[in-house]
């Protein structure tokens, strides 16, 4: 097992190739240990070089509503009037702290996403 830091695209591609070769490594074996360490290195390289930003709060709400089969009237039960929901979804009204808490609890959208400016 020869593991080295991933510093560039060439190292990254080499690590991905090796990961594919040892993907069936069993935990507690030499291959399994190499697989675990290599996975950590690849994850770190990807997070540093290909960061994924957080989604827009309103788009996250719409997406989650779609996933859960919710309509605007369902969301009105959480945040108030149907007209208020329309204003929020059209970005004409900001989310309040109370709304953020309810959306987090019911829709399971992280507060880090909901508190972003939009």
DSSP file (Angstrom, degrees, kcal/mol; ACC not computed):
  #  RESIDUE AA STRUCTURE BP1 BP2  ACC     N-H-->O    O-->H-N    N-H-->O    O-->H-N    TCO  KAPPA ALPHA  PHI   PSI    X-CA   Y-CA   Z-CA
    1    1 A X              0   0    0      0, 0.0     2,-0.5     0, 0.0    30,-0.0   0.000 360.0 360.0 360.0 115.2    0.0    0.0    0.0
    2    2 A X        +     0   0    0      2,-0.0     2,-0.4     0, 0.0    32,-0.0  -0.931 360.0 176.9-122.0 106.4    1.6    3.2   -1.2
    3    3 A X        +     0   0    0     -2,-0.5     2,-0.3    34,-0.0    31,-0.0  -0.911   1.7 175.2-114.8 136.7   -0.6    6.3   -0.5
    4    4 A X        -     0   0    0     -2,-0.4    -2,-0.0     7,-0.1    37,-0.0  -0.928  39.1 -86.0-133.7 157.7    0.4    9.8   -1.2
    5    5 A X        -     0   0    0     -2,-0.3     2,-0.7     1,-0.1    -1,-0.0  -0.236  39.1-120.7 -59.6 152.8   -1.5   13.2   -1.0
    6    6 A X        +     0   0    0      1,-0.1    -1,-0.1    35,-0.1     3,-0.1  -0.881  44.6 158.5 -97.5 112.5   -3.6   14.2   -3.9
    7    7 A X        +     0   0    0     -2,-0.7     2,-0.3     1,-0.1    -1,-0.1   0.619  57.2  10.1-111.8 -18.3   -2.2   17.5   -5.1
    8    8 A X  S  > S-     0   0    0      1,-0.0     4,-2.3     0, 0.0     5,-0.1  -0.885  85.7 -83.3-152.6-179.9   -3.4   17.9   -8.7
    9    9 A X  H  > S+     0   0    0     -2,-0.3     4,-2.7     1,-0.2     5,-0.2   0.857 123.5  54.2 -62.0 -37.3   -5.7   16.5  -11.4
   10   10 A X  H  > S+     0   0    0      2,-0.2     4,-2.1     1,-0.2    -1,-0.2   0.938 110.7  45.5 -63.8 -46.5   -3.2   13.8  -12.4
   11   11 A X  H  > S+     0   0    0      1,-0.2     4,-2.4     2,-0.2    -2,-0.2   0.889 112.6  53.1 -61.3 -39.5   -2.9   12.5   -8.7
   12   12 A X  H  X S+     0   0    0     -4,-2.3     4,-2.5     2,-0.2    -2,-0.2   0.932 109.5  46.4 -63.2 -47.8   -6.7   12.7   -8.5
   13   13 A X  H  X S+     0   0    0     -4,-2.7     4,-2.2     1,-0.2    -1,-0.2   0.885 112.5  51.2 -63.6 -38.6   -7.3   10.6  -11.6
   14   14 A X  H  X S+     0   0    0     -4,-2.1     4,-2.3    -5,-0.2    -1,-0.2   0.907 110.4  49.1 -63.6 -42.3   -4.7    8.1  -10.4
   15   15 A X  H  X S+     0   0    0     -4,-2.4     4,-2.7     2,-0.2    -2,-0.2   0.899 110.2  50.8 -65.4 -41.1   -6.4    7.8   -7.0
   16   16 A X  H  X S+     0   0    0     -4,-2.5     4,-2.1     2,-0.2    -1,-0.2   0.896 110.1  50.2 -63.2 -39.8   -9.8    7.3   -8.7
   17   17 A X  H  X S+     0   0    0     -4,-2.2     4,-1.7     2,-0.2    -2,-0.2   0.930 112.5  46.1 -63.7 -45.0   -8.3    4.5  -10.8
   18   18 A X  H  X S+     0   0    0     -4,-2.3     4,-1.9     1,-0.2    -2,-0.2   0.899 109.4  55.1 -65.0 -40.0   -6.8    2.8   -7.8
   19   19 A X  H  < S+     0   0    0     -4,-2.7     4,-0.4     1,-0.2    -1,-0.2   0.912 106.9  50.9 -58.3 -43.1  -10.1    3.2   -5.9
   20   20 A X  H >< S+     0   0    0     -4,-2.1     3,-0.6     1,-0.2    -1,-0.2   0.874 109.1  52.1 -62.1 -37.5  -11.9    1.4   -8.7
   21   21 A X  H 3< S+     0   0    0     -4,-1.7     3,-0.3     1,-0.2    -1,-0.2   0.853 119.5  32.7 -67.7 -35.9   -9.4   -1.4   -8.5
   22   22 A X  T >< S+     0   0    0     -4,-1.9     3,-2.4     1,-0.2    -1,-0.2   0.207  80.5 118.7-107.7  15.2   -9.7   -2.0   -4.8
   23   23 A X  T <  S+     0   0    0     -3,-0.6    -1,-0.2    -4,-0.4    -2,-0.1   0.751  73.7  54.8 -56.9 -27.2  -13.4   -1.1   -4.4
   24   24 A X  T 3  S+     0   0    0     -3,-0.3    -1,-0.3    -4,-0.2     8,-0.1   0.264  77.4 138.6 -91.4  13.0  -14.3   -4.6   -3.2
   25   25 A X    <   -     0   0    0     -3,-2.4     2,-0.2     6,-0.2     3,-0.1  -0.351  51.8-127.1 -61.2 132.2  -11.7   -4.5   -0.3
   26   26 A X    >   -     0   0    0      1,-0.1     3,-1.9    -2,-0.1     6,-0.7  -0.574  28.4 -98.0 -83.8 143.5  -13.1   -5.9    2.9
   27   27 A X  T 3  S+     0   0    0      1,-0.3    -1,-0.1    -2,-0.2     3,-0.1  -0.310 109.1  26.2 -58.8 136.8  -12.9   -3.9    6.1
   28   28 A X  T 3  S+     0   0    0      1,-0.4    -1,-0.3     2,-0.1     2,-0.2   0.368 100.9 103.8  89.6  -4.9  -10.0   -4.9    8.3
   29   29 A X  S <> S-     0   0    0     -3,-1.9     4,-2.6     1,-0.1    -1,-0.4  -0.585  86.8-107.0-101.1 170.2   -7.8   -6.1    5.4
   30   30 A X  H  > S+     0   0    0      1,-0.2     4,-2.3     2,-0.2     5,-0.2   0.915 123.6  47.8 -61.6 -43.0   -4.9   -4.3    3.8
   31   31 A X  H  > S+     0   0    0      1,-0.2     4,-2.7     2,-0.2    -1,-0.2   0.908 111.2  51.5 -62.9 -41.9   -7.1   -3.5    0.7
   32   32 A X  H  > S+     0   0    0     -6,-0.7     4,-2.2     2,-0.2    -2,-0.2   0.895 110.1  48.5 -62.7 -41.3   -9.9   -2.3    3.0
   33   33 A X  H  X S+     0   0    0     -4,-2.6     4,-2.4    -7,-0.2     5,-0.2   0.918 112.5  48.2 -64.7 -43.4   -7.6    0.0    4.9
   34   34 A X  H  X S+     0   0    0     -4,-2.3     4,-2.8     1,-0.2     5,-0.3   0.910 110.4  52.5 -62.9 -42.1   -6.2    1.4    1.6
   35   35 A X  H  X S+     0   0    0     -4,-2.7     4,-2.3     1,-0.2    -2,-0.2   0.919 110.3  48.0 -58.7 -45.7   -9.8    1.9    0.4
   36   36 A X  H  X S+     0   0    0     -4,-2.2     4,-1.7     2,-0.2    -2,-0.2   0.926 115.1  43.5 -63.7 -46.4  -10.7    3.8    3.5
   37   37 A X  H  X S+     0   0    0     -4,-2.4     4,-2.2     1,-0.2    -2,-0.2   0.911 114.3  50.0 -67.0 -43.1   -7.7    6.1    3.4
   38   38 A X  H  X S+     0   0    0     -4,-2.8     4,-2.6    -5,-0.2     5,-0.2   0.883 107.9  54.2 -63.8 -38.7   -7.9    6.7   -0.3
   39   39 A X  H  X S+     0   0    0     -4,-2.3     4,-2.5    -5,-0.3    -1,-0.2   0.901 108.4  49.5 -61.5 -41.2  -11.6    7.5    0.0
   40   40 A X  H  X S+     0   0    0     -4,-1.7     4,-2.3     2,-0.2    -2,-0.2   0.913 111.8  48.0 -64.5 -43.7  -10.8   10.2    2.6
   41   41 A X  H  X S+     0   0    0     -4,-2.2     4,-2.4     2,-0.2    -2,-0.2   0.911 113.0  47.7 -64.4 -42.9   -8.1   11.7    0.4
   42   42 A X  H  X S+     0   0    0     -4,-2.6     4,-2.7     2,-0.2     5,-0.2   0.922 111.2  51.2 -64.2 -44.2  -10.4   11.8   -2.6
   43   43 A X  H  X S+     0   0    0     -4,-2.5     4,-2.6    -5,-0.2    -2,-0.2   0.918 111.1  48.0 -59.3 -44.6  -13.2   13.3   -0.6
   44   44 A X  H  X S+     0   0    0     -4,-2.3     4,-2.2     2,-0.2    -1,-0.2   0.922 111.9  49.1 -63.3 -44.6  -11.0   16.0    0.7
   45   45 A X  H  X S+     0   0    0     -4,-2.4     4,-2.3     1,-0.2     5,-0.3   0.924 112.9  47.8 -61.6 -44.3   -9.6   16.8   -2.7
   46   46 A X  H  X S+     0   0    0     -4,-2.7     4,-2.9     1,-0.2    -2,-0.2   0.908 111.7  49.4 -64.9 -42.3  -13.1   17.0   -4.2
   47   47 A X  H  < S+     0   0    0     -4,-2.6    -1,-0.2    -5,-0.2    -2,-0.2   0.875 115.6  44.2 -63.9 -37.3  -14.4   19.2   -1.4
   48   48 A X  H  < S+     0   0    0     -4,-2.2     3,-0.3    -5,-0.2    -2,-0.2   0.848 126.9  28.5 -74.2 -35.2  -11.4   21.6   -1.8
   49   49 A X  H  < S+     0   0    0     -4,-2.3    -2,-0.2    -5,-0.2    -3,-0.2   0.659 128.6  33.8-105.9 -19.5  -11.5   21.7   -5.6
   50   50 A X  S  < S-     0   0    0     -4,-2.9    -1,-0.2    -5,-0.3    -2,-0.1  -0.416  76.8-179.4-133.0  59.1  -15.1   21.1   -6.6
   51   51 A X        -     0   0    0     -3,-0.3     2,-0.6    -4,-0.1    -4,-0.1  -0.293  19.2-142.9 -65.6 144.8  -17.2   22.8   -3.8
   52   52 A X        -     0   0    0     -5,-0.1     3,-0.1     3,-0.0    -1,-0.1  -0.942  17.9-140.4-109.3 118.5  -20.9   22.6   -4.1
   53   53 A X        -     0   0    0     -2,-0.6     2,-0.1     1,-0.1     0, 0.0  -0.232  26.9 -92.7 -73.3 164.9  -22.7   25.7   -2.9
   54   54 A X        -     0   0    0      1,-0.1    -1,-0.1    58,-0.1     3,-0.1  -0.485  46.4-106.7 -76.2 149.1  -25.8   25.7   -0.9
   55   55 A X        -     0   0    0     -2,-0.1     2,-0.1     1,-0.1    -1,-0.1  -0.295  40.5 -87.2 -72.7 160.3  -29.1   26.0   -2.8
   56   56 A X     >  -     0   0    0      1,-0.1     4,-2.4     2,-0.0     5,-0.2  -0.457  39.0-125.9 -61.4 135.7  -31.2   29.1   -2.9
   57   57 A X  H  > S+     0   0    0     56,-0.2     4,-1.9     1,-0.2    -1,-0.1   0.888 107.8  45.4 -56.1 -43.6  -33.6   29.0    0.1
   58   58 A X  H  > S+     0   0    0      2,-0.2     4,-2.5     1,-0.2    -1,-0.2   0.895 112.6  50.2 -70.4 -39.4  -36.8   29.4   -1.9
   59   59 A X  H  > S+     0   0    0      1,-0.2     4,-2.5     2,-0.2    -1,-0.2   0.868 109.1  53.3 -64.9 -34.9  -35.7   26.9   -4.5
   60   60 A X  H  X S+     0   0    0     -4,-2.4     4,-2.4     2,-0.2    -2,-0.2   0.898 109.4  48.3 -65.2 -40.5  -35.0   24.4   -1.7
   61   61 A X  H  X S+     0   0    0     -4,-1.9     4,-2.6     2,-0.2    -2,-0.2   0.937 113.0  47.4 -64.4 -46.7  -38.5   25.0   -0.3
   62   62 A X  H  X S+     0   0    0     -4,-2.5     4,-2.3     1,-0.2    -2,-0.2   0.911 112.9  49.2 -61.4 -42.8  -40.1   24.4   -3.7
   63   63 A X  H  X S+     0   0    0     -4,-2.5     4,-2.4     1,-0.2    -1,-0.2   0.928 112.8  46.4 -63.1 -45.6  -38.0   21.3   -4.3
   64   64 A X  H  X S+     0   0    0     -4,-2.4     4,-2.1     2,-0.2    -1,-0.2   0.882 110.4  53.3 -66.3 -38.2  -38.9   19.8   -0.9
   65   65 A X  H  X>S+     0   0    0     -4,-2.6     5,-3.0     1,-0.2     4,-0.6   0.923 110.0  48.6 -60.8 -43.5  -42.5   20.7   -1.5
   66   66 A X  H ><5S+     0   0    0     -4,-2.3     3,-1.0     1,-0.2    -2,-0.2   0.917 110.1  51.4 -62.5 -43.7  -42.4   18.8   -4.8
   67   67 A X  H 3<5S+     0   0    0     -4,-2.4    -1,-0.2     1,-0.2    -2,-0.2   0.875 115.1  42.5 -59.6 -38.1  -40.7   15.8   -3.1
   68   68 A X  H 3<5S-     0   0    0     -4,-2.1    -1,-0.2    -5,-0.1    -2,-0.2   0.421 112.0-117.6 -91.8   0.9  -43.4   15.7   -0.5
   69   69 A X  T <<5 +     0   0    0     -3,-1.0     2,-0.2    -4,-0.6    -3,-0.2   0.819  59.7 158.4  67.7  30.9  -46.3   16.3   -2.9
   70   70 A X      < -     0   0    0     -5,-3.0     2,-0.2    -6,-0.2    -1,-0.2  -0.589  28.5-153.9 -90.4 150.1  -47.2   19.5   -1.1
   71   71 A X    >>  -     0   0    0     -2,-0.2     4,-1.6     1,-0.0     3,-0.7  -0.647  37.0 -97.5-110.0 171.4  -49.2   22.4   -2.6
   72   72 A X  H 3> S+     0   0    0      1,-0.3     4,-1.9    -2,-0.2     5,-0.1   0.861 124.1  58.5 -59.5 -35.4  -49.1   26.0   -1.7
   73   73 A X  H 3> S+     0   0    0      1,-0.2     4,-0.8     2,-0.2    -1,-0.3   0.844 103.2  53.0 -64.6 -31.5  -52.2   25.6    0.5
   74   74 A X  H X4 S+     0   0    0     -3,-0.7     3,-0.5     1,-0.2     4,-0.4   0.889 109.4  48.3 -67.8 -38.9  -50.2   22.9    2.6
   75   75 A X  H >X S+     0   0    0     -4,-1.6     4,-2.2     1,-0.2     3,-1.3   0.807 100.4  66.8 -70.3 -29.2  -47.4   25.4    3.1
   76   76 A X  H 3X S+     0   0    0     -4,-1.9     4,-2.1     1,-0.3    -1,-0.2   0.819  91.7  62.2 -61.3 -30.2  -50.0   28.1    4.1
   77   77 A X  H << S+     0   0    0     -4,-0.8    -1,-0.3    -3,-0.5    -2,-0.2   0.778 110.4  40.3 -65.7 -25.0  -50.7   25.9    7.2
   78   78 A X  H <4 S+     0   0    0     -3,-1.3    -2,-0.2    -4,-0.4    -1,-0.2   0.879 129.0  23.6 -88.2 -43.5  -47.1   26.5    8.2
   79   79 A X  H  < S-     0   0    0     -4,-2.2     2,-0.4     1,-0.3    -3,-0.2   0.478 108.4-105.2-110.0  -3.2  -46.4   30.1    7.4
   80   80 A X  S  < S+     0   0    0     -4,-2.1    -1,-0.3    -5,-0.3    -2,-0.1  -0.933  75.0  24.3 122.1-142.6  -49.8   31.7    7.4
   81   81 A X     >  -     0   0    0     -2,-0.4     4,-1.8     1,-0.1     3,-0.2  -0.154  67.8-118.9 -66.1 155.7  -52.1   32.9    4.6
   82   82 A X  H  > S+     0   0    0      1,-0.2     4,-2.1     2,-0.2     5,-0.1   0.862 116.5  55.8 -59.9 -37.5  -52.0   31.5    1.0
   83   83 A X  H  > S+     0   0    0      1,-0.2     4,-2.2     2,-0.2    -1,-0.2   0.861 104.7  52.9 -65.0 -35.1  -51.1   35.0   -0.2
   84   84 A X  H  > S+     0   0    0      2,-0.2     4,-2.4     1,-0.2    -1,-0.2   0.904 107.3  51.6 -66.0 -41.2  -48.1   35.1    2.1
   85   85 A X  H  X S+     0   0    0     -4,-1.8     4,-3.0     1,-0.2     5,-0.2   0.923 109.1  50.7 -60.0 -44.8  -46.9   31.8    0.7
   86   86 A X  H  X S+     0   0    0     -4,-2.1     4,-1.5     1,-0.2    -1,-0.2   0.911 110.1  49.4 -60.2 -43.6  -47.2   33.2   -2.8
   87   87 A X  H  <>S+     0   0    0     -4,-2.2     5,-3.4     2,-0.2     6,-1.1   0.898 113.2  47.2 -62.6 -40.5  -45.2   36.3   -1.8
   88   88 A X  H ><5S+     0   0    0     -4,-2.4     3,-1.7     4,-0.2    -2,-0.2   0.944 112.0  48.3 -66.3 -48.5  -42.5   34.1   -0.2
   89   89 A X  H 3<5S+     0   0    0     -4,-3.0    -1,-0.2     1,-0.3    -2,-0.2   0.738 113.0  49.0 -67.5 -21.6  -42.3   31.7   -3.2
   90   90 A X  T 3<5S-     0   0    0     -4,-1.5    -1,-0.3    -5,-0.2    -2,-0.2   0.284 115.8-117.4 -97.2   9.1  -42.1   34.7   -5.6
   91   91 A X  T < 5S+     0   0    0     -3,-1.7    -3,-0.2     2,-0.2    -2,-0.1   0.792  83.6 118.0  61.9  32.6  -39.3   36.2   -3.4
   92   92 A X  S   <S+     0   0    0     -5,-3.4     2,-0.4    -6,-0.2    -4,-0.2   0.551  73.1  43.1-100.1 -11.8  -41.4   39.3   -2.5
   93   93 A X  S    S-     0   0    0     -6,-1.1    -1,-0.2    -9,-0.1    -2,-0.2  -0.998  81.9-128.9-135.0 137.9  -41.5   38.5    1.2
   94   94 A X        -     0   0    0     -2,-0.4     2,-0.3    -3,-0.1    -6,-0.1  -0.485  29.5-104.6 -81.9 154.1  -38.6   37.4    3.4
   95   95 A X        -     0   0    0     19,-0.2     2,-0.2    -2,-0.2    -1,-0.1  -0.572  33.8-138.8 -74.5 139.4  -38.8   34.4    5.7
   96   96 A X     >  -     0   0    0     -2,-0.3     4,-2.5     1,-0.1     5,-0.2  -0.514  25.5-106.1 -91.0 167.6  -39.1   35.2    9.4
   97   97 A X  H  > S+     0   0    0      1,-0.2     4,-2.3     2,-0.2     5,-0.2   0.898 122.5  51.7 -59.2 -41.9  -37.3   33.3   12.1
   98   98 A X  H  > S+     0   0    0      2,-0.2     4,-2.2     1,-0.2    -1,-0.2   0.907 110.1  48.9 -63.2 -41.9  -40.6   31.6   13.1
   99   99 A X  H  > S+     0   0    0      2,-0.2     4,-3.0     1,-0.2     5,-0.3   0.921 109.6  52.3 -63.1 -43.8  -41.1   30.5    9.5
  100  100 A X  H  X S+     0   0    0     -4,-2.5     4,-2.4     1,-0.2    -2,-0.2   0.911 109.2  49.8 -59.0 -44.3  -37.6   29.2    9.2
  101  101 A X  H  X S+     0   0    0     -4,-2.3     4,-2.2     2,-0.2    -1,-0.2   0.925 113.3  45.4 -61.6 -44.8  -38.0   27.1   12.4
  102  102 A X  H  X S+     0   0    0     -4,-2.2     4,-3.0     2,-0.2     5,-0.4   0.917 113.2  49.5 -66.1 -43.2  -41.3   25.6   11.1
  103  103 A X  H  X>S+     0   0    0     -4,-3.0     4,-1.9     1,-0.2     6,-0.8   0.884 111.6  50.0 -63.8 -38.4  -39.9   24.9    7.7
  104  104 A X  H  X5S+     0   0    0     -4,-2.4     4,-0.8    -5,-0.3    -1,-0.2   0.924 115.2  43.0 -63.3 -45.1  -36.8   23.2    9.3
  105  105 A X  H  <5S+     0   0    0     -4,-2.2    -2,-0.2    -5,-0.2    -1,-0.2   0.921 125.9  29.8 -69.2 -45.9  -39.0   21.1   11.5
  106  106 A X  H  <5S+     0   0    0     -4,-3.0    -3,-0.2    -5,-0.2    -2,-0.2   0.910 131.5  31.0 -85.8 -44.8  -41.6   20.0    9.0
  107  107 A X  H  <5S-     0   0    0     -4,-1.9    -3,-0.2    -5,-0.4    -2,-0.1   0.577  96.0-132.4 -92.1  -9.6  -39.7   20.0    5.7
  108  108 A X     << +     0   0    0     -4,-0.8     2,-0.5    -5,-0.5    -4,-0.2   0.865  49.3 154.7  59.0  39.2  -36.4   19.1    7.2
  109  109 A X        -     0   0    0     -6,-0.8    -1,-0.2    -9,-0.1    -2,-0.1  -0.864  51.2-108.0 -93.7 127.2  -34.5   21.8    5.3
  110  110 A X    >>  -     0   0    0     -2,-0.5     4,-1.8     1,-0.1     3,-1.2  -0.226  17.0-129.8 -56.9 140.7  -31.3   22.8    7.1
  111  111 A X  H 3> S+     0   0    0      1,-0.3     4,-2.3     2,-0.2     5,-0.2   0.817 106.7  67.5 -60.8 -29.7  -31.5   26.2    8.8
  112  112 A X  H 34 S+     0   0    0      1,-0.2    -1,-0.3     2,-0.2     4,-0.2   0.835 105.1  43.2 -59.4 -32.8  -28.2   27.0    7.1
  113  113 A X  H X4 S+     0   0    0     -3,-1.2     3,-1.0     1,-0.1   -56,-0.2   0.916 113.8  49.6 -77.0 -45.7  -30.0   26.9    3.8
  114  114 A X  H 3< S+     0   0    0     -4,-1.8    -2,-0.2     1,-0.2   -19,-0.2   0.772 105.2  56.2 -69.6 -27.1  -33.1   28.8    4.9
  115  115 A X  T 3< S+     0   0    0     -4,-2.3    -1,-0.2    -5,-0.2    -2,-0.1   0.553  81.7 113.7 -84.3  -5.3  -31.2   31.7    6.6
  116  116 A X  S <  S-     0   0    0     -3,-1.0     2,-0.2    -4,-0.2   -59,-0.1  -0.274  75.1-106.3 -64.0 150.8  -29.3   32.7    3.4
  117  117 A X              0   0    0      1,-0.1   -60,-0.2   -23,-0.0    -1,-0.1  -0.504 360.0 360.0 -73.3 146.2  -30.0   36.0    1.8
  118  118 A X              0   0    0     -2,-0.2    -1,-0.1   -62,-0.1    -2,-0.0   0.300 360.0 360.0-145.2 360.0  -32.0   35.8   -1.5
